[in-house]
């Protein structure tokens, strides 16, 4: 049974909107990106943010359906007309990249001082020299 959909849209008296997005595709506590796009005739509202999948009400219910509340900006809607909502819930992969002076020096040695050259290089440093299970990356050179 597909439980991933918007279950309800609520419009407040100030015309702001709240969409309840239901999913069971992610683990509790997992960070996700949530996008909601709503249209009705010429009216349009959109919102994007990062959220965490809520933990279940009871530990034994680890596959509980999650409901994410997404607030959209004030939008004039006709209560008598249907709305169309498109949502996207996707996994988030934050990555920290560090300045790589060695790679920059190698580039400058090859390219010289070209006006169209690179100004800086950032690199994912944990990918070099770290083996699975190592608690720390090797020291930077």
ROSEGU-353469 format. One record per residue (C-alpha): residue number from 0; residue in three letters; x, y, z. Coordinates in steps of 0.2 Angstrom, whole numbers. Example, Ala and Ser with C-alpha at 12.3 -4.5 7.8 and 13.67 -1.06 7.14 Angstrom:
SITE    nr   rest      c1      c2      c3
SITE     0    Ala      62     -22      39
SITE     1    Ser      68      -5      36
% end
This chain:
SITE    nr   rest      c1      c2      c3
SITE     0    Unk       0       0       0
SITE     1    Unk       7      17      -5
SITE     2    Unk       7      29      10
SITE     3    Unk      18      42       2
SITE     4    Unk       7      57      -2
SITE     5    Unk       0      74       5
SITE     6    Unk     -14      69      17
SITE     7    Unk     -21      87      20
SITE     8    Unk     -18     105      15
SITE     9    Unk     -24     118      28
SITE    10    Unk     -26     136      25
SITE    11    Unk     -25     148      40
SITE    12    Unk     -34     165      41
SITE    13    Unk     -18     174      36
SITE    14    Unk     -18     163      20
SITE    15    Unk      -3     153      24
SITE    16    Unk      -4     135      20
SITE    17    Unk       2     119      30
SITE    18    Unk       4     103      20
SITE    19    Unk       5      86      29
SITE    20    Unk      17      75      19
SITE    21    Unk      16      57      24
SITE    22    Unk      30      44      21
SITE    23    Unk      37      28      27
SITE    24    Unk      52      28      15
SITE    25    Unk      65      34      27
SITE    26    Unk      72      29      44
SITE    27    Unk      67      39      60
SITE    28    Unk      79      53      64
SITE    29    Unk      86      53      46
SITE    30    Unk      88      71      38
SITE    31    Unk      78      73      22
SITE    32    Unk      74      87      10
SITE    33    Unk      56      91       8
SITE    34    Unk      49     101      -7
SITE    35    Unk      31     105      -9
SITE    36    Unk      23     114     -24
SITE    37    Unk       5     119     -24
SITE    38    Unk      -6     126     -38
SITE    39    Unk     -24     131     -41
SITE    40    Unk     -28     140     -57
SITE    41    Unk     -15     154     -58
SITE    42    Unk     -11     153     -39
SITE    43    Unk       6     145     -35
SITE    44    Unk      15     142     -18
SITE    45    Unk      31     133     -16
SITE    46    Unk      43     128      -1
SITE    47    Unk      59     119       2
SITE    48    Unk      67     114      18
SITE    49    Unk      77     101      27
SITE    50    Unk      68      91      40
SITE    51    Unk      71      76      51
SITE    52    Unk      60      60      50
SITE    53    Unk      51      60      67
SITE    54    Unk      54      45      79
SITE    55    Unk      40      33      82
SITE    56    Unk      28      35      96
SITE    57    Unk      33      18     103
SITE    58    Unk      50      10     100
SITE    59    Unk      42      -7      95
SITE    60    Unk      34       3      80
SITE    61    Unk      49       7      70
SITE    62    Unk      40       7      54
SITE    63    Unk      27      20      59
SITE    64    Unk      22      31      45
SITE    65    Unk      30      48      47
SITE    66    Unk      20      64      44
SITE    67    Unk      30      80      40
SITE    68    Unk      22      97      42
SITE    69    Unk      28     109      29
SITE    70    Unk      22     128      29
SITE    71    Unk      20     137      13
SITE    72    Unk      18     155      10
SITE    73    Unk       2     165      10
SITE    74    Unk      -8     161      -6
SITE    75    Unk     -25     166     -11
SITE    76    Unk     -35     150     -14
SITE    77    Unk     -53     147     -18
SITE    78    Unk     -60     135      -5
SITE    79    Unk     -72     128     -18
SITE    80    Unk     -59     122     -30
SITE    81    Unk     -47     108     -29
SITE    82    Unk     -28     110     -27
SITE    83    Unk     -14     101     -35
SITE    84    Unk       1      97     -25
SITE    85    Unk      18      90     -30
SITE    86    Unk      30      84     -16
SITE    87    Unk      47      77     -16
SITE    88    Unk      56      70       0
SITE    89    Unk      74      65      -3
SITE    90    Unk      89      59       7
SITE    91    Unk     101      73      12
SITE    92    Unk     120      69      11
SITE    93    Unk     129      84      19
SITE    94    Unk     148      84      14
SITE    95    Unk     162      95      21
SITE    96    Unk     175      99       8
SITE    97    Unk     192     106      14
SITE    98    Unk     204     118       5
SITE    99    Unk     217     108      -5
SITE   100    Unk     232     118      -6
SITE   101    Unk     243     104     -14
SITE   102    Unk     230     102     -28
SITE   103    Unk     230     121     -31
SITE   104    Unk     249     121     -32
SITE   105    Unk     249     107     -44
SITE   106    Unk     236     116     -55
SITE   107    Unk     246     133     -54
SITE   108    Unk     262     124     -59
SITE   109    Unk     254     117     -75
SITE   110    Unk     242     132     -79
SITE   111    Unk     253     147     -73
SITE   112    Unk     244     163     -69
SITE   113    Unk     230     162     -82
SITE   114    Unk     216     175     -80
SITE   115    Unk     203     161     -83
SITE   116    Unk     211     149     -71
SITE   117    Unk     206     142     -54
SITE   118    Unk     205     153     -38
SITE   119    Unk     204     138     -26
SITE   120    Unk     201     120     -24
SITE   121    Unk     191     111     -11
SITE   122    Unk     192      92      -9
SITE   123    Unk     183      78       1
SITE   124    Unk     198      73      12
SITE   125    Unk     191      58      21
SITE   126    Unk     192      48       4
SITE   127    Unk     211      47       4
SITE   128    Unk     220      36      16
SITE   129    Unk     205      31      27
SITE   130    Unk     200      13      28
SITE   131    Unk     183       7      33
SITE   132    Unk     182       7      52
SITE   133    Unk     195      20      55
SITE   134    Unk     189      33      68
SITE   135    Unk     199      47      60
SITE   136    Unk     206      53      43
SITE   137    Unk     225      54      41
SITE   138    Unk     233      70      45
SITE   139    Unk     233      84      32
SITE   140    Unk     249      88      23
% end
